[in-house]
């Protein structure tokens, strides 16, 4: 016999052929023929007695073909052609041929066997024919968990006897020799018939006889073997054991159907429970992430300004901490949320369940929208802080400049009101009055020179007000006081001039040299004061070009110092000439120069001060130059790394795009390669961290631009996060394809064919087919979707399956879902209803007691909690509606 154990057509081969297993078995152990004869005779009689007849000698009683035809009619339930009742050999041969033809019509191929050998009483051929009948009608149709025939029967025995000690069914000979396996089968289905714990492995005769007697008495299974024959044979006959065990299988087939139904229900409920857990996990993760975003955005939108640079720097440091510590885990949570959502939808499609619709506001698109708002708030917050830092830096600079200029001005005006209000000209001589007048003119010149400083002070105060400086009230008060004092000085100056001019006609004596000295000393003195102010003036620059511009201006200033020194020497020469004339004429000078308070000593002191400030200014400019060069180095260092990382991220994004389209090898190989590829990307993280460190140094140095690169840290962060998310999504797509393949039984070759067809029509390598591309792909696969009324209707139906959201594009996952659904079978609501109907003993309802008896505890309680009460005309107390429950599992009604 060949192919029978795999469920295919049974072929009976001539026992005279050397390779025949049947003949070889008998040659190995003649005792097997005895076992087979007894077993096959008992098996035939178990069926023939239904027709009111028996056989005694298997080869003799089947020679005329009458009982052979009767046996086939009983076991098949079909009518054979009318037998011939004559006693002649030809009548017997015709009857046997009718039986053999019927066997052949059932897919059994008989090789080199004729009716003559049966009619002649050939024992081996007759036994072989009966084994063929047993195999075809009693064993071949056995199916257990996708195995059939011999393997199915063996798997059934292993499943049923697995819980029993000392039982290990591996075959149909040695495993049955001690009799425990037979007793275990009976006890598993009818535990009240056998006290299994009292059986001993070392007493096989008792075990075997006990099983045979119980089976014959209570299960209507005739005794087909002798216990002594089994015990005394080194290896019991496999075919005899299989024949006898198959009788147990058919006796318990009703219980088997109930177990199969329970297994189907358990499988469906397990899928539903797992999906509900995934939905609950998604809802919680989505709620937590949205709540975090809701709490974070108001913090990022807070624009309350700080008063000092230190406070704003702390705000910036807090923001950096948020970017480095708090946000990265949320980026990972968002990515994991999308992966969980896609995996759940794939599992729902594979189990023929309706798609998962998250609660309102928790869709992936809602989360992406909130995330986009978060990133917009981040960008605005960072820009605002940097602008605030620039503003505060500018304010600090202006405030210091205001204080410096105000102090200089107040120092200059100190005592001027008293000088302008004195009445010294009333008792002065003519020369003294003239001197007073000239002195006053010099003061007016000096006053006019200070007008610019007062305007600068007012302009700085105005700018501080416009920039919302926190200490504006004190600045305004000081500026107001300076302006009021300045107006008073102007009025007093005008009043004194008028008084001096009234007495000028009487005062003529004036010292020309003093006058020249005063006229030249005043502007020079103002120049020196302006130079000292400029040399001490604060400056702020942001790049090398600006500091070099200041250095160039300073060098130009230094180039004017020789000419200024000549002017100083000329002024000092005037004073020397006065002294010389006085000495020469013996004139005793009563005091200083009547036209000015600027003494030669003050000029020299200020000149020496200028000479001291020049190198100090040199050092300050050089230090700033070094700082800007350091800043430029930071810019170059960041730019060098950014110009490597930026293209690297872009290249990896393009590579992932190609990989997702051009994937080769098995899905597991692709998954391994993608995870290795993902690991190689993750190992690149130190380069991103290095850039973050460089970027922090740049921000700490208050560097706001970088002409050496087009990449900003924000661009690189977004690119890096997109790269990690894209590779994670690609891996998730392969995992979903594996789920689809395993759940639908799709082969690797089919998946490769689907990928090849999909890629062929994906002309733009976008990873999705437009409607026309998808139609061309379907036509190439043999679908009738041509441009006619019927084809358009069929194509619209298919598009409704693969593109339920009407996006106009078909992804590869949707494509293989459709192809697998077209080519494989899936559980349906009708199948689940049929399974429940078996458990309910054909009733239209089921009870909680029946569910608890047939299903595992957790799944039984799951059904009881969700099944609605049954309200049909045949309803009983406690009846549950399993039909509405089954349709709800597949989205055909509400659960």
C-alpha positions in Angstrom: 0.0 0.0 0.0 1.4 3.4 -0.9 0.2 7.0 -0.3 -2.6 5.9 2.0 -0.9 7.4 5.1 -0.7 10.8 3.6 -4.4 11.0 2.7 -3.9 10.4 -1.1 -5.4 7.5 -3.2 -4.5 4.1 -1.8 -2.6 1.8 -4.2 -2.6 -1.9 -3.5 0.5 -3.6 -5.1 0.9 -7.2 -6.0 2.3 -9.1 -3.0 4.5 -11.1 -5.3 6.5 -8.1 -6.2 9.8 -7.9 -4.2 9.3 -4.4 -2.9 5.8 -5.0 -1.5 5.6 -3.9 2.2 2.8 -6.3 2.9 4.7 -9.4 1.8 7.9 -8.2 3.5 5.9 -7.8 6.8 4.6 -11.3 6.7 8.1 -12.7 5.9 9.5 -10.9 8.9 7.1 -12.4 11.4 4.5 -15.1 10.4 2.6 -14.4 13.6 1.5 -11.1 12.1 -0.6 -13.0 9.5 -2.5 -14.7 12.4 -3.1 -11.3 14.1 -4.2 -9.7 10.8 -6.6 -12.6 10.0 -8.3 -12.4 13.4 -8.4 -8.5 13.4 -9.6 -8.2 9.9 -12.3 -10.9 10.4 -13.6 -9.2 13.5 -13.6 -5.8 11.8 -15.6 -7.2 8.8 -18.0 -9.0 11.2 -18.6 -5.7 13.1 -20.0 -4.3 9.9 -21.6 -7.4 8.4 -23.7 -8.1 11.5 -25.6 -4.9 10.6 -26.7 -6.9 7.5 -27.5 -10.0 9.6 -24.5 -12.1 8.5 -21.0 -13.1 9.6 -17.8 -14.7 8.1 -15.7 -17.5 9.6 -12.8 -17.9 7.1 -11.9 -14.6 5.5 -10.5 -16.0 2.2 -13.2 -18.7 1.9 -16.2 -16.6 2.7 -15.2 -13.8 0.2 -14.5 -16.2 -2.8 -18.0 -15.8 -4.3 -17.9 -12.0 -4.0 -21.4 -11.8 -2.4 -20.4 -11.0 1.2 -17.6 -8.8 -0.2 -20.2 -6.7 -2.1 -22.4 -6.7 1.0 -19.5 -5.5 3.2 -18.8 -2.6 0.8 -22.5 -1.6 0.8 -22.7 -1.5 4.6 -19.5 0.5 5.2 -20.1 3.0 2.3 -23.9 3.3 2.6 -24.2 3.0 -1.2 -25.8 0.4 -3.4 -23.5 -1.7 -5.6 -24.6 -3.3 -8.9 -26.8 -6.4 -8.4 -24.7 -9.5 -7.8 -25.0 -12.7 -9.7 -26.4 -15.6 -7.7 -25.0 -18.5 -9.8 -22.5 -21.0 -8.5 -20.3 -21.1 -11.5 -16.7 -19.6 -11.4 -17.6 -16.9 -13.9 -20.4 -15.7 -11.7 -18.0 -15.4 -8.7 -15.4 -13.6 -10.8 -18.0 -11.1 -12.0 -19.1 -10.4 -8.4 -15.5 -9.9 -7.2 -14.8 -7.6 -10.2 -17.9 -5.5 -9.3 -16.5 -5.1 -5.8 -13.0 -4.2 -7.1 -14.4 -1.7 -9.6 -16.3 0.0 -6.7 -13.1 0.1 -4.7 -11.2 1.7 -7.6 -14.0 4.2 -8.1 -13.2 5.5 -4.6 -9.7 6.5 -5.6 -8.0 3.3 -4.7 -5.6 2.0 -7.3 -5.2 -1.8 -7.3 -2.0 -2.9 -9.0 -1.6 -6.5 -10.3 -4.5 -8.0 -8.5 -7.4 -9.8 -10.2 -10.7 -11.3 -9.2 -9.3 -14.8 -10.0 -6.9 -14.6 -7.1 -9.7 -13.7 -4.7 -12.0 -16.5 -6.1 -9.1 -19.0 -5.8 -8.8 -18.2 -2.1 -5.3 -16.5 -2.2 -4.9 -15.6 1.5 -2.3 -12.9 1.2 -4.2 -11.2 -1.7 -7.4 -11.4 0.3 -5.9 -9.9 3.4 -4.3 -7.2 1.4 -7.6 -6.3 -0.3 -9.4 -6.2 3.1 -6.6 -3.9 4.5 -7.1 -1.7 1.5 -10.8 -1.4 2.3 -10.1 -0.7 6.0 -7.5 1.9 5.0 -9.8 3.7 2.6 -13.1 3.6 4.5 -11.9 3.6 8.2 -8.6 5.5 8.2 -8.0 7.6 5.2 -10.7 10.2 6.1 -9.4 10.8 9.6 -8.1 14.4 9.9 -6.5 16.0 12.9 -4.9 19.5 12.9 -4.0 19.4 9.1 -2.8 15.8 9.2 -4.7 12.9 7.9 -4.9 9.1 7.6 -2.1 7.3 9.5 -0.4 10.5 10.7 -3.8 11.9 11.7 -4.8 8.8 13.6 -1.4 8.7 15.4 -1.6 12.5 16.3 -5.2 11.9 17.6 -3.9 9.1 19.9 -1.0 11.2 21.1 -3.3 14.2 21.9 -5.7 12.0 23.8 -3.1 10.0 25.8 -0.7 12.8 26.5 -1.9 13.4 30.1 -1.5 9.8 31.1 1.6 8.4 32.9 3.6 5.5 31.4 1.9 6.2 28.0 4.0 7.4 25.1 2.4 6.7 21.7 5.0 6.9 19.0 3.8 4.1 16.6 1.2 1.5 16.0 3.1 -1.5 17.4 5.5 -1.3 20.4 3.7 1.7 22.0 0.5 -0.5 22.5 2.1 -3.6 23.8 1.6 -3.0 27.5 -2.2 -2.2 27.0 -2.0 1.2 28.8 -2.6 3.2 25.7 -5.9 1.4 24.9 -7.1 1.9 28.5 -6.0 5.6 28.3 -8.1 6.2 25.2 -11.2 4.7 26.8 -10.6 6.6 30.1 -10.1 9.9 28.3 -13.6 9.7 26.7 -15.4 7.4 29.3 -13.6 7.8 32.6 -16.4 6.0 34.5 -15.6 2.7 32.7 -12.0 2.3 33.8 -10.0 2.9 37.1 -6.8 3.9 35.3 -4.8 4.4 38.5 -5.1 0.7 39.4 -3.4 -0.4 36.1 0.2 -1.6 36.3 2.7 -1.3 33.4 4.3 -4.7 34.3 0.9 -6.5 33.8 0.2 -6.1 30.1 -2.2 -9.2 29.8 -4.5 -7.8 32.4 -4.3 -4.3 30.8 -5.1 -5.6 27.3 -7.9 -7.9 28.3 -9.4 -5.2 30.4 -9.4 -2.7 27.5 -10.7 -5.3 25.0 -13.6 -6.4 27.4 -14.7 -2.9 28.2 -14.6 -1.8 24.6 -16.7 -4.8 23.5 -19.2 -4.5 26.4 -19.7 -0.7 26.6 -18.4 0.8 23.3 -19.8 -1.9 20.9 -16.2 -2.4 19.6 -15.7 -6.2 19.0 -12.6 -7.9 20.3 -10.3 -8.0 17.3 -7.0 -9.3 18.8 -5.8 -11.7 21.5 -3.8 -10.2 24.4 -1.5 -13.2 24.4 -0.6 -12.7 20.7 0.3 -9.1 21.3 2.4 -9.8 24.5 4.2 -12.8 23.0 5.1 -11.0 19.8 8.3 -8.9 19.8 6.6 -6.3 17.6 2.8 -6.5 17.2 1.4 -6.1 13.7 1.0 -2.5 12.9 -2.0 -2.9 10.5 -4.0 -4.9 13.1 -3.3 -2.3 15.8 -4.3 0.5 13.3 -7.5 -1.3 12.4 -8.5 -1.8 16.0 -7.5 1.8 17.1 -9.5 3.3 14.2 -12.6 1.7 15.7 -12.0 3.7 18.9 -11.6 6.9 16.8 -14.9 6.4 15.1 -16.6 5.5 18.3 -15.5 8.7 19.9 -15.9 10.9 16.7 -18.8 12.8 18.3 -16.6 13.9 21.2 -13.9 14.7 18.6 -16.3 17.1 16.8 -17.1 18.8 20.0 -13.4 19.2 20.8 -12.8 20.6 17.3 -15.6 23.1 17.7 -14.3 24.1 21.2 -10.8 24.6 19.7 -12.2 26.8 16.9 -14.1 29.0 19.4 -11.1 29.2 21.8 -8.9 30.3 18.8 -11.4 33.0 17.8 -11.9 34.2 21.3 -8.2 34.3 22.0 -7.7 36.5 18.9 -10.5 38.8 20.1 -9.2 39.1 23.6 -5.7 39.9 22.4 -7.0 42.6 20.0 -9.0 44.1 22.9 -5.8 44.3 25.0 -4.0 45.9 22.1 -6.8 48.5 21.7 -6.7 49.3 25.4 -2.9 49.7 25.4 -3.2 52.0 22.3 -5.8 54.2 24.0 -3.8 54.5 27.2 -0.5 55.3 25.4 -2.3 57.8 23.1 -4.0 59.5 26.0 -0.7 59.7 28.0 1.2 61.2 25.0 -1.6 63.7 24.2 -1.8 64.7 27.9 2.0 65.3 27.9 1.7 67.4 24.7 -1.2 69.3 26.2 0.8 70.1 29.4 4.0 71.0 27.5 2.7 73.4 24.8 1.5 76.1 27.3 5.0 76.0 28.8 6.5 76.5 25.4 4.0 79.3 24.6 4.8 81.3 27.7 6.4 84.5 26.6 6.8 86.2 29.9 10.1 88.2 29.5 12.9 88.1 32.1 14.7 91.2 33.4 18.3 89.9 33.2 20.5 87.9 31.0 21.1 85.3 33.7 17.4 84.6 34.0 17.0 84.2 30.3 20.1 82.0 30.1 18.5 79.8 32.7 15.3 79.6 30.6 17.5 78.5 27.6 19.2 75.9 29.8 15.8 74.5 30.9 14.8 74.3 27.2 18.0 72.4 26.4 17.2 70.0 29.2 13.7 69.5 27.8 15.2 68.7 24.3 17.9 66.3 25.7 16.0 64.5 28.5 12.3 64.9 28.3 11.5 64.9 24.6 13.5 61.9 23.3 11.4 59.3 25.3 8.2 60.9 23.9 9.6 60.6 20.3 10.1 56.9 21.0 6.6 56.6 22.5 5.1 58.3 19.4 7.0 55.9 17.1 5.9 52.9 19.1 2.3 54.1 19.1 2.3 54.2 15.3 3.9 50.7 15.2 1.3 49.3 17.7 -1.6 50.8 15.7 -0.3 49.4 12.4 0.3 45.9 14.0 -3.2 46.0 15.5 -4.9 46.9 12.2 -2.9 44.1 10.4 -4.0 41.5 13.0 -7.6 42.7 12.7 -7.5 42.4 8.9 -5.9 38.9 9.2 -8.6 37.7 11.6 -11.3 39.2 9.4 -12.3 41.7 12.1 -13.5 45.3 11.5 -10.8 47.9 11.6 -10.0 49.6 14.9 -11.2 53.1 15.3 -9.6 54.9 18.3 -11.6 57.2 20.5 -12.3 60.7 19.2 -9.2 62.8 19.3 -6.9 59.8 19.6 -6.3 58.9 15.9 -2.8 58.7 14.7 -3.5 61.8 12.6 -4.7 63.6 15.8 -1.5 62.7 17.5 0.6 63.8 14.5 -1.3 67.1 14.5 -0.7 67.7 18.2 3.0 66.7 17.7 3.2 69.2 14.8 1.8 71.9 17.1 4.3 70.9 19.8 7.2 71.3 17.3 5.8 74.6 16.1 5.6 75.8 19.7 9.2 74.6 20.3 10.5 76.5 17.3 8.7 79.7 18.3 9.9 79.3 21.9 13.5 78.9 20.9 13.4 81.8 18.5 11.7 84.0 21.1 14.4 83.2 23.7 17.2 83.9 21.3 15.6 87.2 20.4 15.1 88.0 24.1 18.8 87.3 24.8 19.8 89.6 21.9 17.5 92.2 23.3 18.8 91.9 26.9 22.3 92.0 25.6 21.6 95.1 23.7 19.8 96.6 26.7 22.7 95.9 29.1 25.1 97.4 26.6 22.9 100.6 26.2 22.3 100.9 29.9 26.0 100.8 30.7 26.7 103.3 27.9 24.0 105.6 29.3 25.5 105.4 32.8 29.0 106.1 31.5 28.0 109.1 29.4 25.7 110.4 32.1 28.5 110.2 34.7 30.9 112.0 32.4 28.3 114.7 31.7 27.4 115.2 35.3 31.0 115.4 36.2 31.5 118.1 33.6 28.4 120.1 34.7 29.3 120.0 38.4 29.8 123.6 39.6 28.9 125.2 36.3 25.7 126.8 37.6 27.7 128.4 40.5 30.3 129.7 38.0 27.6 131.2 35.7 25.8 132.9 38.6 28.8 134.6 40.2 29.1 138.5 40.0 32.9 138.7 39.7 32.7 141.1 36.7 31.1 143.8 38.8 34.4 144.7 40.6 36.8 143.5 37.9 39.1 145.8 35.9 38.7 146.2 32.1 41.2 143.6 31.4 39.6 141.3 33.8 36.2 141.9 32.3 37.6 141.3 28.8 39.1 138.2 30.2 35.9 137.2 31.7 34.1 137.7 28.4 36.7 135.6 26.5 36.5 133.0 29.2 32.8 133.0 28.8 33.0 132.6 25.1 35.3 129.6 25.7 32.8 128.1 28.0 30.1 128.6 25.4 32.3 126.8 22.9 32.7 124.0 25.5 29.0 124.0 26.1 28.2 123.7 22.4 30.7 120.8 22.2 28.8 119.0 25.0 25.4 119.4 23.2 26.1 116.3 21.2 26.8 114.2 24.4 23.4 115.4 25.8 21.6 114.4 22.6 23.3 111.0 22.8 22.2 110.5 26.4 18.6 111.4 25.4 18.7 109.1 22.4 20.0 106.2 24.5 17.3 106.7 27.1 14.7 106.8 24.3 16.0 103.5 22.9 16.0 101.9 26.3 12.4 102.9 26.7 11.5 101.5 23.3 13.2 98.1 24.1 11.3 97.9 27.4 14.3 98.1 29.7 13.2 96.9 33.2 15.0 99.9 34.9 13.6 102.6 32.6 12.1 104.7 35.4 15.5 105.5 36.9 17.0 106.0 33.5 14.2 108.5 32.6 14.5 110.3 35.9 18.3 110.7 35.4 17.9 111.8 31.8 15.2 114.3 32.8 17.4 115.8 35.4 20.3 116.1 32.9 18.0 117.8 30.3 16.6 120.2 32.8 20.1 121.1 34.1 21.2 121.5 30.5 18.4 124.0 29.8 19.2 125.9 33.0 22.9 126.1 31.9 21.8 127.5 28.5 19.7 130.2 30.2 22.5 131.1 32.7 25.1 131.1 29.9 23.0 133.5 27.9 22.3 135.7 31.0 26.1 135.9 31.9 27.0 136.8 28.3 24.6 139.7 28.3 26.1 140.9 31.6 29.6 140.8 30.3 28.8 142.5 27.0 27.3 145.4 28.9 30.6 146.0 30.6 32.8 145.1 27.5 33.1 148.7 26.3 34.9 149.5 29.5 37.2 146.5 29.5 39.8 146.5 26.7 42.9 144.9 28.1 43.1 141.3 27.1 46.0 139.1 26.8 46.1 137.8 23.2 48.3 134.9 24.1 45.9 133.8 26.8 43.1 134.2 24.3 44.8 132.1 21.6 45.8 129.5 24.2 42.2 129.3 25.4 40.8 129.1 21.9 43.2 126.3 20.9 43.1 124.5 24.3 39.4 124.2 24.5 38.8 122.2 21.2 41.9 120.1 21.9 40.8 119.4 25.4 37.3 118.4 24.0 39.1 116.2 21.5 41.1 114.5 24.2 37.9 114.0 26.3 36.1 112.6 23.3 39.1 110.4 22.6 39.2 109.1 26.2 35.5 108.5 26.0 35.8 106.6 22.7 38.8 104.6 24.0 36.7 103.5 27.0 33.5 103.0 25.0 32.1 99.5 25.2 31.6 97.5 22.0 29.7 94.4 21.0 30.4 92.3 17.8 29.2 89.0 16.4 31.8 88.0 13.9 35.4 88.5 12.9 34.6 91.1 10.2 33.0 93.4 12.8 35.9 93.3 15.2 38.4 93.8 12.4 36.4 96.9 11.4 36.8 98.2 14.9 40.5 97.4 14.9 40.9 99.2 11.6 39.1 102.3 13.0 41.4 102.1 16.0 44.5 102.0 13.9 43.2 105.0 12.0 42.8 106.8 15.3 46.3 106.0 16.3 47.6 107.3 13.0 46.2 110.8 14.0 48.1 110.8 17.4 51.3 112.4 16.0 49.4 115.4 14.6 47.5 115.7 17.8 50.8 115.7 19.8 52.0 118.5 17.6 48.9 120.5 18.5 49.5 119.8 22.2 53.0 121.0 21.9 51.9 124.1 20.0 49.4 124.9 22.8 52.0 124.3 25.5 54.3 126.6 23.5 51.7 129.4 23.8 51.7 129.0 27.6 55.5 129.0 27.5 55.5 132.2 25.5 53.3 133.8 28.2 55.7 132.9 30.9 58.6 134.1 28.8 57.0 137.5 28.2 56.1 137.9 31.9 59.6 137.1 32.9 61.1 139.3 30.3 58.9 142.3 31.3 59.1 141.5 35.0 55.3 141.0 35.2 54.0 139.1 38.1 51.1 137.0 37.0 48.4 137.2 39.5 46.7 133.9 38.5 46.0 131.5 35.7 44.8 132.2 32.3 41.8 134.4 32.6 40.2 133.0 29.5 40.1 129.3 30.3 40.3 126.9 33.2 42.3 124.4 31.1 45.8 124.4 32.4 48.8 123.0 30.7 49.0 120.4 33.4 45.4 119.2 32.7 46.3 119.0 29.0 49.4 116.9 29.8 47.5 114.7 32.3 44.7 114.0 29.8 47.3 113.4 27.0 49.1 110.8 29.2 45.7 109.3 30.0 45.0 108.9 26.3 48.4 107.3 25.8 47.6 104.8 28.6 44.1 104.0 27.2 45.4 103.3 23.6 47.3 100.0 24.6 44.3 99.1 26.8 42.1 99.5 23.8 44.5 97.4 21.8 44.4 94.6 24.3 40.5 94.7 24.5 40.2 94.6 20.7 42.7 91.7 20.4 40.9 89.8 23.1 37.7 90.3 21.3 39.4 89.2 18.0 40.6 86.0 19.8 37.1 85.4 21.0 35.6 85.9 17.6 38.3 83.6 16.1 37.3 81.0 18.8 33.7 81.5 17.8 34.6 81.1 14.1 36.4 77.8 15.1 33.2 76.6 16.8 31.3 77.5 13.6 33.7 75.6 11.4 33.8 72.6 13.7 30.0 72.4 13.8 29.8 73.0 10.1 32.3 70.3 9.3 30.4 67.6 11.2 27.0 68.9 10.1 28.1 68.8 6.5 28.9 65.1 7.0 25.9 64.1 9.1 23.3 65.9 7.0 24.2 64.1 3.7 24.6 60.9 5.6 21.0 61.1 7.0 19.7 62.0 3.5 21.6 59.0 2.0 20.3 56.6 4.6 16.7 57.9 4.0 17.2 57.2 0.2 18.7 53.8 1.0 15.7 52.9 3.2 13.4 53.9 0.4 15.2 51.7 -2.1 15.4 48.8 0.4 11.6 49.0 1.0 11.1 48.6 -2.7 13.9 46.3 -3.7 13.8 43.8 -0.8 15.2 40.3 -1.7 15.4 37.0 0.1 12.9 35.6 2.6 11.0 37.9 4.9 13.0 36.6 7.9 16.2 37.5 6.0 14.9 40.9 5.2 13.9 41.4 8.8 17.3 40.4 10.1 19.0 42.6 7.5 16.7 45.6 8.4 17.4 45.2 12.1 21.1 45.0 11.4 20.7 48.1 9.2 18.7 49.8 12.1 21.5 48.9 14.5 24.1 50.4 12.2 22.0 53.6 12.2 21.7 53.6 16.0 25.5 53.1 16.3 25.8 56.5 14.4 24.1 58.2 17.4 27.4 59.4 18.9 27.9 61.6 15.9 24.5 63.3 16.6 25.5 63.6 20.3 28.8 65.2 19.3 26.9 67.7 17.1 24.5 68.4 20.1 27.6 69.2 22.2 29.1 71.5 19.6 25.7 73.2 19.2 25.5 73.8 22.9 29.0 75.4 22.9 27.8 77.6 20.0 24.7 78.7 21.9 26.7 79.3 25.1 29.0 81.5 23.1 25.9 83.4 21.8 26.7 82.6 18.2 23.5 83.2 16.2 24.6 82.5 12.6 26.9 80.1 10.7 27.9 80.8 7.1 29.9 77.6 6.8 26.9 75.3 6.6 23.2 75.3 5.5 22.4 72.7 8.2 21.0 73.8 11.6 20.8 71.6 14.6 17.0 71.6 14.4 17.1 70.3 10.8 19.5 67.5 11.8 17.4 66.6 14.8 14.2 66.3 12.7 16.1 64.4 10.0 17.5 62.0 12.6 14.1 61.4 14.2 12.6 60.8 10.7 15.3 58.3 9.9 14.7 56.3 13.1 11.0 56.4 12.5 11.3 55.4 8.8 13.5 52.3 9.6 11.1 51.3 12.4 8.1 51.6 10.1 9.9 49.6 7.4 10.7 46.8 10.0 7.1 46.9 11.1 5.9 46.5 7.5 8.0 43.3 7.2 6.7 42.0 10.5 3.2 42.6 9.3 4.0 40.7 6.1 5.3 37.8 8.2 2.1 37.9 10.2 0.1 37.9 7.0 2.1 35.1 5.5 1.9 32.9 8.6 -1.8 33.6 9.2 -2.8 33.1 5.6 -0.4 30.3 4.7 1.2 32.3 1.9 4.5 30.8 0.6 7.7 32.8 0.2 7.4 32.4 -3.5 3.9 33.9 -3.5 5.1 36.9 -1.5 8.0 37.3 -3.9 5.6 37.1 -6.9 3.4 39.7 -5.2 6.4 42.0 -4.5 7.7 41.6 -8.1 4.2 42.4 -9.6 3.8 45.4 -7.2 7.3 46.8 -8.0 6.8 46.4 -11.7 3.8 48.7 -11.8 5.2 51.1 -9.1 6.9 53.2 -11.7 7.8 56.1 -9.5 9.1 53.8 -6.6 6.7 55.6 -4.2 5.8 52.4 -2.4 2.2 52.7 -3.5 0.2 52.1 -6.6 -2.1 54.7 -8.1 -5.6 53.6 -9.2 -4.5 53.1 -12.9 -1.3 51.3 -11.9 -3.2 49.0 -9.6 -5.7 48.2 -12.4 -2.9 47.3 -14.8 -1.4 45.1 -12.0 -4.8 43.3 -11.6 -5.1 42.7 -15.3 -1.6 41.2 -15.4 -2.7 38.8 -12.6 -5.8 37.7 -14.6 -8.5 39.8 -13.0 -11.3 41.0 -15.3 -11.3 44.7 -14.7 -11.1 46.0 -18.3 -12.7 49.3 -19.2 -16.3 48.2 -19.5 -19.3 48.3 -17.2 -18.7 44.9 -15.5 -15.0 45.5 -15.3 -15.4 49.0 -13.8 -17.9 47.6 -11.2 -15.4 44.8 -10.2 -12.5 47.3 -10.0 -14.7 49.6 -7.8 -15.4 46.7 -5.5 -11.7 45.8 -5.2 -10.7 49.4 -4.6 -13.3 49.6 -1.8 -11.4 46.7 -0.1 -7.8 47.9 -0.6 -8.5 51.6 -0.3 -11.4 52.1 2.2 -10.4 55.7 2.9 -10.5 56.7 -0.8 -6.9 58.0 -0.8 -6.4 57.0 -4.4 -3.4 54.9 -3.6 -2.8 51.2 -2.7 0.0 50.2 -0.3 1.9 47.0 -0.6 0.4 45.8 2.7 -3.1 46.4 1.4 -2.2 44.6 -1.8 -0.9 41.4 -0.1 -3.9 41.5 2.3 -6.2 41.5 -0.8 -4.3 38.8 -2.6 -4.1 36.6 0.5 -7.8 37.1 1.1 -8.5 36.1 -2.5 -6.3 32.9 -2.3 -6.8 31.6 1.3 -9.6 30.7 3.6 -10.3 32.5 6.9 -12.6 32.0 9.8 -16.1 33.4 9.3 -19.0 34.1 11.5 -20.9 31.2 10.0 -18.1 28.8 10.9 -18.0 30.1 14.5 -21.9 29.7 14.7 -21.6 26.2 13.4 -19.0 25.4 16.1 -21.2 26.8 18.9 -24.1 24.8 17.5 -22.1 21.6 18.0 -21.2 22.5 21.6 -24.9 23.3 22.1 -26.1 19.9 20.9 -27.8 21.5 17.8 -29.8 24.0 20.0 -30.3 27.6 18.9 -28.9 28.7 22.2 -26.2 27.7 24.7 -26.0 27.7 28.5 -23.3 28.9 30.8 -22.9 25.4 32.1 -22.1 24.1 28.6 -19.6 26.9 27.9 -17.8 26.2 31.2 -17.7 22.5 30.4 -16.4 22.8 26.8 -14.1 25.9 27.0 -11.1 27.0 29.1 -12.3 29.0 32.2 -11.1 32.4 31.0 -12.6 32.1 27.6 -15.9 30.6 28.9 -16.3 33.6 31.3 -15.4 35.9 28.4 -18.3 34.5 26.3 -20.8 34.5 29.3 -20.0 38.1 30.1 -20.7 39.2 26.4 -23.4 36.9 25.1 -26.9 38.5 25.2 -29.8 36.4 26.6 -31.5 34.3 24.0 -35.2 35.3 23.3 -36.3 32.8 20.7 -39.5 30.7 21.1 -37.5 27.7 22.4 -35.6 29.8 25.0 -35.0 28.4 28.5 -33.9 30.1 31.7 -30.2 31.1 31.4 -30.2 30.6 27.6 -27.5 32.7 25.8 -27.6 33.9 22.2 -24.4 32.6 20.6 -25.4 33.6 17.0 -25.5 37.4 17.7 -22.2 37.0 19.6 -20.5 35.3 16.7 -21.6 37.9 14.1 -20.5 40.7 16.4 -16.9 39.2 16.5 -16.7 39.9 12.8 -18.3 43.3 12.8 -21.6 42.1 11.3 -23.5 43.3 14.4 -22.9 45.2 17.7 -21.2 43.2 20.5 
